[in-house]
Amino acid sequence: MTTLAATGVLRYSWLLLAFPVFGAAVLLIGGRRTDKWGHLLGVLMSLASFVYGVIAFFTLLGYAAPDRSRDLHMYSWIPVAGFQANIGILIDPLSACFVLLITGVGSLILIYAVGYMAHDTDRRRFFGYLNLFIAAMLLLVLSDNYVALYAGWEGVGLASYLLIGFWQFKPTAAVAAKKAFIVNRVGDVGLSLAIMLMFAEFGSVSFTGVFSAFSSGHFGGSGVASALGLLLLLGACGKSAQVPLQSWLLDAMEGPTPVSALIHAATMVTAGVYLIVRSNPIFNAGPTAQLAVTVVGAVTLLFGAIIGCAKDDIKKALAGSTMSQIGYMTLAAGLGPAGYAFAIAHLLAHGFFKAGLFLGAGSVMHGMDDEVDMRRYGGLRKLLPITYVTFGLGYLAIIGIPPFSGFFTKDSIIDAAWEKGGTSGWILAACAIIGAGITAFYMSRVMLMTYFGPKRWEENGVLGGAGASPAYKEPHVPHPHESPLVMTVPMILLAIGSVAAGGFLIINSRLVDFLAPVVGVPPTSHGIWTVPGIIALVLALIGVGIAWAMYGRVPVPAVAPRGSVLTHAARADLYGDALNESVLMRPGQWLTRLSVYFDSRGVDGLVNGLAATIGGTSGRLRRLQNGFVRSYALSMLIGAVLLVAGLLVVRL
């Protein structure tokens, strides 16, 4: 990566970070004085970053492809003689894509939140947290070294914790926030160890210093690359909810719906994919790490899809979908140059249609008094027409129906896995194709249970107010209604992206060519209609048909049926919590108890035993000092006798 002098507009790219930082500072420090207009400031700061991001993007396009990289040095953060860590802004094709996604989709979600959180007494604080998240996410993707990236990485984790637990009066929300924070810390250990290994091996933590070592071949062989890649993968698994660190994502749906859309659909969960793609020179040099990335992606895309099939909570069904779609991106990133660009293409398209789906779910909840159980929906397409159409376009995009976005981006990943060849390539492609069929089934299930069939809420009533007040209301019959314009307009704009983004990015290799200076060029070109793509489309249509047979032709029961063994496992999130408890929690508890025992009986026992010995000995010696002259005379006599006896023995 060549460092060029930043000129013109790009010289002030630090403003991308400054706007949301300013918004967060004012809203979180200003207190109640900002209640009336704080949400507007939060939206304005996000929009300002987006506008500047667009300007910077087009400025970057004005340079020739090899020169589209600007590294802006801000200041020296850790200026130690043997260790240098700077704060620098890296504007290149990869970071520019993420800037537009974070600020563009983020601004739409913040506008939506103005209406969604209109009656929340802490709305100002909510928008402060959202601005804090956007600032941390921008720091993550704009940093030019791993230490600053790690600072943004941890900032994102903090903001996620605050937003998931925003309704802290709900015990489930507080527990979910803590769970997300702890599980992410497990992954963060991998990233921190990777950074330490980089410094130990290369003496640098900057992208330029680390990547140049790999490009020149001056590194400790594939073993170092594989070790670094596996540690980075561990970090990515935590942030991107990939197996085995995926269990936090579904519980995180306890946060307000705008949080689910922004953090857990469009941006934060993509941080792991960014980390892998940004670190492509490391993974290219470590085939073992690349294989591990593809395996994790393939397993996760199936895990998430299976879980989504059994969830009656509309947000948790979409969360399972998020896990699965990030699995596709991770799979593509593990394919190396053949898949890096397609991973980013699906990431960008996913930002549109998944954010739209989550906002659509929030619109349904808004009209149904915060009810999330799809078995209490039905027939909403006539009562929420805008929500129905925009949600439907996102649905068609995610299941990969042409010409919607997912058809182009997901099929490109499937085709890249197929082109890999060999047993591993065909297995990966088979997993991706099967995942496409399952995706079509569970997303069709969501559509049918929510928008079609008879009105089921009239029979069951709704336990309203769960998300708006600590005091839960009695069951009653809701009155579904369409959301206000401040909520529906962002949904419409995201729906447009759901339709057009995939084709725009893939056709004529627009994104592939744009990202080529950063991630390289795929070894083979891919057509739109390919054999694996057609197979995936056929399976998707079969999945739609099965969903219609199960949920469209017959009434949806008010209570979920018992189901099979697989259904029970999916309802239990495929026992992800049990795995974490067995592998992480219980061993951690045992280690803690062992440490306490060693500390109390070992360290403290040694110190206390030594103190007791000295105290006891001094107590016994103290008895000799009794104050009687005859005792002192006797001791002097004994001493003199012993001294004379010793001298005589020595003389003899």
N, C-alpha and C positions, 0 to 999 in steps of 0.2 A: 504494500500500500504506500503510495507516494504522498508525502505531506506537501501541500502547496499553500502558498500565501492566500489567506482568505481575503477576498476583495468584495466591494460593493455590498449588496444586500446580505450576503452570507456572513459578512464580518459581524453582523449583529444577530446571529442565530441564537445567542444566549437569551434573546427575548422570548423564544419559544418556552423556555423554562421560567422566565421571570414573571410572565403573566399569571399562570396558575399559582405560583408561589406567593405572589402578591395577594391574589384572591383568597388563598387559604389563610394567610397571615391576618388579613383584615377580618375575615369572618370568624376565625377562631379566637383572635385576641380582642376584637372589637366588642364582643359580648352582645347583650340584648339591644344595644343601640343600633345594631345593624339588622334587626329582625325584619323591618318593613321592606328593606330593599336588598338584603344580603343575597337572596337567591338570584336576583337580577345581576348582581356583580359577579356571582359565580358563573352564570351563563356567559356574560360578556367577556370574562377572562379566557374561558375556553374558546369562544369564537375568535378572540384576538389571536390566540395561538394558531388556530386553524387558518385564519387569513394569512398570517405571516408564513405558515407552513406552505400554503399554496404558492405564495410569492417566491419562497426559497426553492420550491420544487421546480417551478418554471425557469428560475434563474439557473438552476443546476442543469436543466435541459439545454441551456444555451451553450454549454461546453461540449467539446467532442467526447465521445463515450469513454476513452481511456482517462480523461481528465476530470471526470465527475466525482471527485472526492476532495473535500475541504476539511482540514483538521485545524480547528480554531482553539489555540491554547488560551485558557482562562487564567489560571494561577496554579502555583505549586501547593498542593495540599499537604503532602508529607515529604518535605525536602531534607531527607536524611542522607548522609554521605553514601551509605551502601544500599539505600532503598529510596526510589523516587516514585511518587504517585501524584499525578497531576489531575486537575479538572480540565478536561478538554471536550469540545463539541465536535463530533465527527458527522459531517453531512455527506452522505454518499447515497447511491440508489437504494440500498437496503434500509438505512435509517429513514430516508425520505418516505418510503412506503409506510413505515410504521408511524411516522409523525402524522401523515394524512389520516391514517386509520384511527389513531388514538384521539386526535383533536376533532376530526370530522364526525365520526360516529359518536364520540364522546359528547360533542356539542349537541347533537340531536337528542341524545339520551338526557342531558341536563335540561334541555327545553321541555322534554316530556315530563321530567321530574317536577317541573314547576306546577303542572296540573296534578300529577299523581300525589305529591306531598303537600298539596295546598292546605290541608286541614291539620297538618302535623305541627305541633307547637315548637318543635326543634328543627324546623326546616332550614334555618340559617346554618346550624351546626352540620346538618346533612350535606349542604352544598360546600361547606368548608372542607369536609372530609373528601368529597368528590374532587375538589380542586387539588387537595393534597395528593390524592391518588394519581391524577393526571400529571402533576409535576414529577412525582416519583417514577412513573412509567416513562415519561419523556427523558428523564435522566438515565434510565436504564438503557434505552435504545439509542441515545445520542452520545453516550460516553465513548471515549477513544481508548479506554483501558479497563481492565477487569476489576480493579479496586473501586473505581467510580461506578462501574456497572453494578458491583455488589452493593454499594450504598443505595442506588436506586432499587435494586432487588429487595433489600430489606425495608426500604420505604414503602414499596408496594405491599409487602407483607403486613406492615403496620396499618396502612390504610385499609387493607382488606379486613383485618381484625376489627377495626373501628366500625366499618360499614356493615359487616355481617351481624355484629352485635349491636347495631344502632338502636333497635327496639329492645333494650336490655331488660325491660320489665317482663319479657317472655323468657322463661328459663331455657327453652329450646334454642333461642337465638344466642344467649350467653354461652351455652355449652358448645354450639356450632362454631362460634367465633374462636373460642379457646382451642377447639379441635383443629380448626384450620391453621391456627398459628403454630401449634405444636407439630403437626404433621409436616408443615412447610419447613420447620426448623430442621427436621431430619434431612430433607433434601438440601437445605442450605449448608449443612456440614460438608456435603460433597463439593459444592461450589467453592467454599472457603479452602478446603484441602487442595483443590485443583489450583487455586491462585497461589497457595504456598509452594506447591510443586513447581509451578511455572517460574517463580522467583528463584527457587533453589537450583533449577536446571538451566535457566536462561539468563538469570539476573535482571529480568524485566517482567512487568505485568502489563505493558502496553500492547495493543493489538499489533502495532508495527514491529515491536521487538520480538514478540512470540511468533508471529506468523513468518517473519523473515527467517527465523531459525529453521522452520519447517521447509520453506521454499528453497533455502540454500542447502538443506540436508544436514545442517549442524545441530542435530539433536540425538538423544540417546537411543535411537532405533525405534522400532515399532512398539516396543514395550512401554516406553515413555508416552508415546502417542496414545496407546490403548488405555494406559492408566489415567491419563488426563481426560480422554474421551469418556471413560466410564464414570469418573467423578463428575464431569459436567452433565452426563446423562442423569445421574442421581439428583443433581440440582434441578434439572429440567422436569424430572418426574414429579417432584414436589410441587412446583409452580403450575405445571400443566396438567396435574391430576392424572398422571399415567400410572399404570400398574407398576409397582405395588403401593404407591402413595396416592391412590385415587379416592380414598374413602371420605375425604373432607368435602368434596365438591357437592355431593347431594345434600348434605346437611347445611351447606352454606346457602341454600335456597331460603333459609329462615330470614335472610335480610330482605329489605324492600326490593321490589321488582326492578327498579332502575339499577340497583347494585348488581343484581343477577345479570342484567343485560350488559352493563359496562365492564364489570370486573370478570364475571364468570362465563362470558360468552364471547365478547369482542376483543378484549385486550389482555387482562392479566394472565389468563390461562394460555395465551400465545407466547408468553415470555420465554418458556422453555424451548419452543420451536425457534424463536429468534436466537437464543443462546447457541443452539446446535448449528444453525445456518451461519451465524456470524463466525463461529469457530470452525468453519469448514476446512481450513488447512490442517487442523489437528485431526479431524475425523478422516480426512482423505489419507492421512499417513498411518491411521490405525484401523485396519480392516476388522479387527475383533470388536472394537467399539462401534463401528458402523453396523456390523451384524447385530449387536446388542440393541442398537437403536431401532432397527427394523423389527426385531422380535417384540420389543416393548410396544411399538406402534401397532403391530398386527394383533397382539393379544388384547391391547386396550380397546381397539376399535370394535372387537367382538364383545368384550366385557361390557362396554358402554351400551352397545346396541341391545344386548340381551337384558340388561337392567332396565332400559327404557321400555321394553315390552310389558313389564309387570307393574309399572307405577301408575297409580290412579291420581296422584298429585300432579297437576299439569306442569308445574315448574320442575319437579323432580324428573318427570319424563323428558323434559327438554334438557335438564342437566345431564342425564344419561346420554342424550344425543350429543351434547358438547364434548363429553369424555370420548365418545366414539369418533367424532369429527377431528378432534385434536390428535387422536390415534392415527388417522389418515395422514395428517400433516407430519407427524413424527416418523411414520413409515416412509414417507417421501423423502424426508430429510436424511434418513439412514441410507438411502440409495445413492448418495453422493451427488456428483454433478448431474447425474441423470434425473434427480428428483428435487434438488434444492429450489429451483424456480417454481416448480409445481406446488411444493409445500407452501411457499409464500402466496402463490395465486389462490390456492384453496383457503389459506388464512384470511386473505383480503375479502374474498367472496363470502366466506363464513361470517366475517364481521358484519356484513350487511344482513344476510338472511337470518342468522341466529339472533342478532340484536332485534330484528323485526319480529321474530317469533316470541321472544321474551316480552317485548313491549306489547305485543298482541295478547299474550297471556295476562299481563298486568291490566290491560284494558278490559278483558273478561272479568278479572277479579274486581276491578273497579265497579263494574256494573252488577256484580253478583255479591256485593258486600264482603269481599275478601275471601270468598269460598274458593278452595283450590282443588276440591275433589271433583274430577270429571264425571263421576257417576251421578252427580247432582247438577249437571249441566243439561245439554241437549236442546236442539232447536234454536240456537242463538244466532244463526245466520241471518234471520229476518229482523232481529232486534238490534244487532250490532253489525250492520252491513259493511261499514268501512273496515272495522276490525276483521271481519270475515274475509274480505277480499285481500287485504294486505297480509294477513296470516296465511291465507291460501297460496299467495305468490311465494312466500317464504317456504311453505311446505313443498311446493313443486320444485323449488330450487334445491332444497336439501336432499330430496329423494332422487335428484338427477334426471328429471324429465326435460328433454330438449324443448326449446332452446334456453332454458333457465340456467342460472349460474353454475349450480352444482354439476350439471351435465358436462360442462367443459372442464372444470377444475378437478373433480373427483375422478372422471374417466382418464384424465391425463396421468394421475397417480397410479391408477390401476394398470394403464398401458405401460408406464415406466417400470412397474414391478414385473409385469409380464416379459418385457424386453430384457430384463436382467438375466433371464434364462437359467438353466440348471434347476435342480430340485428346489433350492431355496427360493428362487424367483417365482416358480410356479406355486409354491406353497403360499408365499406372500400375496401373489395375485389372487389366489383362491380365497384367502381370508378377506381380502378387500372386496371381492365380488360377492361373497356370502354376506359380508357386512352391508353392502348396498341393498340386498334383498331384505334383510332384517330392518334396515333403516326405513325402507318404504312401508313395511308392515306397522312398526310402532308409531310412525308419524301419521299414517292413515288412521290408525286407532285414535290418536289424539284428535284429528280432524272430525272423525265420525262421532266420537263421544261428546265433543264440545259443541259442534255446530249443526249436527243432523239428529234425526230421530225426534221423539216426543219430548215435551218439556218435563224434565224429571224433578226440577226444584219445587214444583207445586205440590208434589206428593211428599217429599222428604223434609222440606224446610231447610234453612241454612243457619248454621251457628255463626252469626255475623259478628263483625267488629274485631276479629282476631288480630288484625294487623294494625288497628287504629287506636286501640284503647286497652289498658290493663284489665278493665272490667268486661268480660265476655257477655254478650247479649244472649237472650233466650232464643231458641229456634223460631224462625219466622219465615214468611214467604217473601223473597226479594223481588225487586222490580227492575229487571235488566234494562240498561239504557246505554246508548253509545257515548263514548268519551268525548270531552270537549276538544276543540280544535288544537289547543296547545299540546294535546297528546296524540291526536290523529295525524297531524301534519308530519311530525317526525316518522311516524309509522309509514306514511305514504312515500316519503323520500327513501326510506330504507327498502321499501318494496321495489322501488325503481332500481335500486342497486341489486336487489335479489334477482331481478330479471336480466339486467344488462351487464353486470360487472364481470361475470365469468367469461362470456364471449369476448368482451372488450380486451380482457387481459390475455387470453389464450390465442385467439385468432390472429394470424400474421405474426405470431411469436412476440407480441409487444412486450410483455413482461419478461420473457426469456432474454430478449436482446437488451432490455434495460438493466437487468440484474447481472448480465454476463461479466462486467468488469469485477464484480464482487464474488460471485459463486461459480463462474465458469459457464461453459456452454454444454448442454446435453449432448452426449455422443451420437444420438440418433434423433431424428425429427419424428413427431407423432401426428398422425392424422386425427380427424374428428370422429369418423366412423371406423372403429377398429373392432377386431374380433372380441377381445376382452370387454370392450365398452358395450358392445351389443349384448353380450351375455349378461353383463351387469344390468342393462336396461330391461332385458327380458325378466330377470329375477326381480327387479323392482316392480314391474307390472304384476308379476305373480304375487309379490308381497301385498300390493294394493288389493288384489282380488281376494286373498285370504282374509285381510282385515275387513273387507266389505262383507264377506260371508259370516264373519264372527261378530261384527259390531254394527253392520249396516242393515242386514236383512232381518235380524232378530233384535228384540228389545234388550237394552243394556240393563242388567240387574242392578238394584240399588246397593247390594252388598257384593263385594268381589267373591267369585266362586273359590272353592278350596284350591283348585289347581293341581298341577303335577309337582314332582320333586324339583324340576327345573324352575317352575314358577315360584315355589317357596324360596329357592336359592336366589332368584332374581329380586324378589321382594326384600330379601335380606342383603341386597347389594353384593351378591355372590360372596358373602361372608368376608368382605373386605375388612370390616371392623374386627372380626374374630382373628383374621390373619395378623392385623396390626397389634392386637392385644397379645397374641402368642409370640410374635417375632420381636416386637418392640416394647410393648408396655410391661408385660410380666418379667422378661429379662431385665428391663430397666428397674423394676421394683426390687427384684432379687439383688441386683448390683447395688442399689441404694441401701438395702438392708445389710448386705455384706460390708459395704463401706462404713455404715454406722457402727456395726459390730466391731470391725477392725479399728475404727477410731476410738470407740469407747473402751474396748478390752485390750487393744494393742497399744496405740499411741497414748491415750489417756491412762491406760493401765500401767505402762512403763513409767510415765511421769509421776503418777500417783504412788506407785510402788517405791520409786526412788525417794520421793518426798517422805513417805511413811518410814522407810528405812533410816533416813537421816534424822527424822524426828524422834524415832524410837531410840536410836543410838545416843543422840544428844540427851534424851531424857534419862537414860541409864547412867551416862557419864555425869550428869548433873547431880546425881545422888552422892557421888564421891566428894562433892564440895559442900560438906555439912556444917562447916564453921567451928569444929572442935579441934583444939591444938593437938590433943593426943593423937587424933587420926592423921593429922599432917605429919607429926613426928614419926609415927609408925610408917607412913608411906615413904618418908625420907630415909628411914632406917632400911626398909626393904630395898629401896633404890640403891643405897650405898652398898648393901650386901651383894646385890646382883652385879653392881659395877666391879667390886673387888673380885668376885667369883669369875667374872668374865676376863679380867686382866690376868688372873692366875691361870685360867685355861689357855689363854693365848700364849703366856710365857712358857708353859709346859709344852 
